[in-house]
Amino acid sequence: MPSVNIEDNIKTMRSKLMDLQNQLFKIQGGLEVFEGFKEAGLTIIDIPNDPTQEPIEELESIQEKPE
């Protein structure tokens, strides 16, 4: 006759619930970050094609050169 272990099911369900709550907290945190970006006036964030590539420094062309 098939059986179900009640304690194992409770532990499994609690574990899954904790995982889902953690995922929810991460999503809520990400949403708050992007809402903050929007409130700050950002509409688009440019990211490099290769995140491991060093950024190209163009500071000399936009900064005043000290004399």
C-alpha positions as a Markdown table, in Angstrom:
| # | Residue | x | y | z |
|---|---|---|---|---|
| 1 | Met | 0.0 | 0.0 | 0.0 |
| 2 | Pro | 1.4 | 3.4 | -0.9 |
| 3 | Ser | 2.2 | 5.8 | 1.9 |
| 4 | Val | 3.1 | 9.4 | 2.5 |
| 5 | Asn | 5.5 | 10.6 | 5.2 |
| 6 | Ile | 3.9 | 13.6 | 6.7 |
| 7 | Glu | 7.0 | 15.0 | 8.4 |
| 8 | Asp | 9.1 | 14.7 | 5.1 |
| 9 | Asn | 6.3 | 16.5 | 3.2 |
| 10 | Ile | 6.2 | 19.3 | 5.8 |
| 11 | Lys | 10.0 | 19.7 | 5.6 |
| 12 | Thr | 10.0 | 19.7 | 1.8 |
| 13 | Met | 7.1 | 22.3 | 1.6 |
| 14 | Arg | 8.8 | 24.6 | 4.2 |
| 15 | Ser | 12.1 | 24.4 | 2.3 |
| 16 | Lys | 10.3 | 25.2 | -1.0 |
| 17 | Leu | 8.4 | 28.1 | 0.7 |
| 18 | Met | 11.7 | 29.5 | 2.1 |
| 19 | Asp | 13.3 | 29.3 | -1.4 |
| 20 | Leu | 10.3 | 31.1 | -3.0 |
| 21 | Gln | 10.4 | 33.8 | -0.3 |
| 22 | Asn | 14.1 | 34.4 | -0.9 |
| 23 | Gln | 13.4 | 34.7 | -4.7 |
| 24 | Leu | 10.6 | 37.1 | -3.9 |
| 25 | Phe | 12.9 | 39.3 | -1.8 |
| 26 | Lys | 15.5 | 39.4 | -4.6 |
| 27 | Ile | 12.9 | 40.4 | -7.1 |
| 28 | Gln | 11.5 | 43.1 | -4.8 |
| 29 | Gly | 15.0 | 44.4 | -4.2 |
| 30 | Gly | 15.7 | 44.5 | -7.9 |
| 31 | Leu | 12.4 | 46.3 | -8.5 |
| 32 | Glu | 13.2 | 48.9 | -5.9 |
| 33 | Val | 16.6 | 49.5 | -7.5 |
| 34 | Phe | 15.1 | 50.1 | -11.0 |
| 35 | Glu | 12.3 | 52.3 | -9.6 |
| 36 | Gly | 15.1 | 54.3 | -8.0 |
| 37 | Phe | 16.8 | 54.6 | -11.3 |
| 38 | Lys | 13.6 | 55.8 | -12.9 |
| 39 | Glu | 13.0 | 58.4 | -10.1 |
| 40 | Ala | 16.5 | 59.6 | -10.7 |
| 41 | Gly | 15.7 | 60.2 | -14.3 |
| 42 | Leu | 17.4 | 57.3 | -16.0 |
| 43 | Thr | 15.6 | 55.7 | -18.9 |
| 44 | Ile | 18.4 | 53.5 | -20.4 |
| 45 | Ile | 21.5 | 52.0 | -19.0 |
| 46 | Asp | 24.2 | 51.2 | -21.6 |
| 47 | Ile | 26.2 | 48.1 | -20.8 |
| 48 | Pro | 29.3 | 46.9 | -22.7 |
| 49 | Asn | 29.0 | 44.0 | -25.1 |
| 50 | Asp | 31.7 | 42.1 | -23.3 |
| 51 | Pro | 31.5 | 42.7 | -19.5 |
| 52 | Thr | 35.1 | 41.3 | -19.0 |
| 53 | Gln | 36.5 | 43.9 | -21.4 |
| 54 | Glu | 38.2 | 46.9 | -19.8 |
| 55 | Pro | 36.3 | 50.1 | -20.3 |
| 56 | Ile | 37.7 | 52.6 | -22.8 |
| 57 | Glu | 38.9 | 55.7 | -21.0 |
| 58 | Glu | 37.9 | 58.9 | -22.7 |
| 59 | Leu | 38.4 | 61.2 | -19.8 |
| 60 | Glu | 41.2 | 63.2 | -21.4 |
| 61 | Ser | 38.9 | 64.4 | -24.1 |
| 62 | Ile | 36.2 | 65.6 | -21.7 |
| 63 | Gln | 38.3 | 66.9 | -18.8 |
| 64 | Glu | 40.0 | 70.2 | -18.7 |
| 65 | Lys | 43.8 | 69.8 | -18.8 |
| 66 | Pro | 45.7 | 71.4 | -16.0 |
| 67 | Glu | 48.3 | 73.9 | -17.0 |
